[in-house]
């Protein structure tokens, strides 16, 4: 039975890292004394050790120990032995490349499908979908495959932004980009606004937070679904 949270972001404006989501994280990992953090999305500027240290500081508030996956020589075994799993944000191309090249994508998926609680934020949420092709990130590296975990039957666009009607910028909006994706691809895409997350329990996919989500399907006008909607019912 899947048990996961997929959050649009790790940090809201003016708040500490993960603070807005800590009560839900504590509930997700209530049976865990320690979790494994996957730090591979962060490109340069901060080491895996430093990134993990930031997560450890946040998780001290809920009395859960954190170890970084980079610490383990046998990373596949570390995933299989983990009480809980968290993949943080950064660059989705880099994250997907690292997971595929280290043969970890399948192992991670198997653990989540078997019921190991999973938290994703930003890039860690992107990989919860069928593919990573609706990320906002720069393609700084070319991963062996765009295929990701597929723990939800659609793609995700974390940090979804609505068009600014007062802006003079003439570049493409997020909605335009997602519609471009649908000229070739068929899976639905969920635009997750900041402060929103998906709560996955078995086959249920419940939108949480105070904001609605934008739902994109091929050949249809975008839909809005309010918080507490079960998105599994419309996909």
HULINPE-V535222 format. One record per residue. RES is the residue in one small letter. BURIAL is b if it has 24 or more other C-alpha atoms within 12 Angstrom, else e. D_CENTER is the distance of its C-alpha to the mean C-alpha in Angstrom with 2 decimals. Layout:
res={RES | RES}
burial={BURIAL | BURIAL}
d_center={D_CENTER | D_CENTER}
//
This chain:
res={x | x | x | x | x | x | x | x | x | x | x | x | x | x | x | x | x | x | x | x | x | x | x | x | x | x | x | x | x | x | x | x | x | x | x | x | x | x | x | x | x | x | x | x | x | x | x | x | x | x | x | x | x | x | x | x | x | x | x | x | x | x | x | x | x | x | x | x | x | x | x | x | x | x | x | x | x | x | x | x | x | x | x | x | x | x | x | x | x | x | x | x | x | x | x | x | x | x | x | x | x | x | x | x | x | x | x | x | x | x | x | x | x | x | x | x | x | x | x | x | x | x | x | x | x | x | x | x | x | x | x | x | x | x | x | x | x | x | x | x | x | x | x | x | x | x | x | x | x | x | x | x | x | x | x | x | x | x | x | x | x | x | x | x | x | x | x | x | x | x | x | x | x | x | x | x | x | x | x | x | x | x | x | x | x | x | x | x | x | x | x | x | x | x | x | x | x | x | x | x | x | x | x | x | x | x | x | x | x | x | x | x | x | x | x | x | x | x | x | x | x | x | x | x | x | x | x | x | x | x | x | x | x | x | x}
burial={e | b | b | b | b | b | b | b | b | b | b | e | e | e | e | e | b | b | b | b | b | b | e | b | b | b | e | b | b | e | e | b | e | b | b | b | b | b | b | b | b | b | b | e | e | e | e | b | e | e | b | b | e | b | b | b | e | b | b | e | e | b | e | b | b | b | b | b | b | b | e | e | e | e | b | b | e | b | b | b | e | b | b | b | b | b | b | b | b | b | b | b | b | b | b | b | b | b | b | b | e | e | e | b | b | b | b | b | b | e | b | b | b | e | b | b | b | b | b | b | b | b | b | b | b | b | b | b | b | b | b | b | b | b | b | b | b | e | e | e | e | e | b | e | b | b | b | b | b | b | b | b | b | b | b | b | b | b | b | b | b | e | e | e | e | e | e | e | e | e | e | e | e | b | b | e | b | b | b | e | b | b | e | e | e | e | b | b | b | b | b | b | b | b | b | b | b | b | b | b | b | e | e | b | b | b | b | b | b | e | b | b | b | b | b | b | b | e | e | e | e | e | e | e | b | e | b | e | b | e | b | b | e | e | b}
d_center={18.38 | 14.60 | 13.52 | 9.90 | 8.06 | 4.78 | 5.77 | 6.67 | 8.15 | 9.63 | 13.12 | 15.28 | 18.54 | 21.24 | 19.29 | 18.51 | 15.24 | 13.26 | 16.59 | 15.74 | 13.50 | 15.80 | 17.78 | 14.95 | 13.69 | 17.37 | 17.73 | 14.85 | 16.42 | 19.95 | 21.44 | 20.09 | 22.24 | 20.01 | 16.49 | 15.35 | 13.03 | 11.77 | 12.71 | 13.07 | 11.04 | 13.64 | 16.64 | 19.98 | 21.30 | 19.80 | 20.25 | 18.08 | 20.53 | 20.26 | 16.47 | 16.79 | 19.67 | 17.75 | 15.38 | 18.61 | 20.22 | 17.71 | 17.81 | 21.60 | 21.65 | 20.76 | 22.84 | 20.32 | 20.84 | 18.20 | 18.94 | 17.25 | 16.97 | 19.09 | 21.93 | 22.55 | 24.85 | 23.86 | 20.07 | 19.99 | 22.22 | 20.15 | 17.16 | 19.72 | 21.32 | 18.35 | 18.60 | 14.91 | 11.85 | 9.28 | 7.29 | 7.61 | 7.56 | 10.43 | 11.37 | 9.45 | 13.00 | 13.94 | 11.14 | 11.86 | 15.50 | 15.62 | 14.12 | 16.50 | 19.45 | 19.33 | 19.13 | 16.14 | 13.81 | 16.22 | 16.78 | 13.20 | 13.06 | 16.47 | 15.71 | 12.98 | 15.44 | 18.19 | 16.83 | 15.53 | 13.29 | 9.65 | 7.40 | 3.87 | 4.21 | 4.71 | 5.15 | 3.44 | 0.77 | 4.43 | 5.85 | 5.74 | 8.25 | 11.78 | 11.72 | 10.15 | 13.14 | 11.93 | 10.23 | 12.47 | 12.98 | 16.44 | 17.32 | 18.72 | 18.96 | 19.45 | 17.49 | 19.60 | 17.44 | 14.72 | 14.07 | 10.85 | 10.28 | 11.33 | 10.66 | 10.90 | 13.81 | 12.55 | 10.50 | 8.12 | 9.15 | 7.43 | 10.49 | 12.72 | 16.31 | 19.44 | 22.53 | 24.84 | 28.15 | 30.14 | 28.77 | 31.09 | 28.39 | 28.87 | 25.80 | 23.32 | 21.00 | 17.41 | 19.16 | 21.57 | 19.08 | 17.34 | 20.90 | 21.74 | 19.00 | 20.74 | 24.09 | 23.24 | 20.30 | 20.43 | 17.13 | 16.09 | 13.41 | 11.88 | 12.04 | 10.15 | 12.49 | 12.29 | 12.69 | 11.27 | 8.94 | 9.29 | 11.46 | 12.05 | 15.53 | 17.18 | 17.50 | 16.73 | 13.65 | 14.59 | 13.56 | 14.05 | 15.15 | 18.20 | 17.25 | 17.33 | 14.88 | 16.25 | 16.66 | 17.91 | 20.04 | 22.56 | 25.96 | 25.12 | 24.86 | 21.48 | 21.22 | 20.14 | 19.01 | 19.61 | 17.78 | 18.40 | 18.65 | 17.82 | 16.01 | 17.12 | 20.58 | 20.24 | 18.46}
//
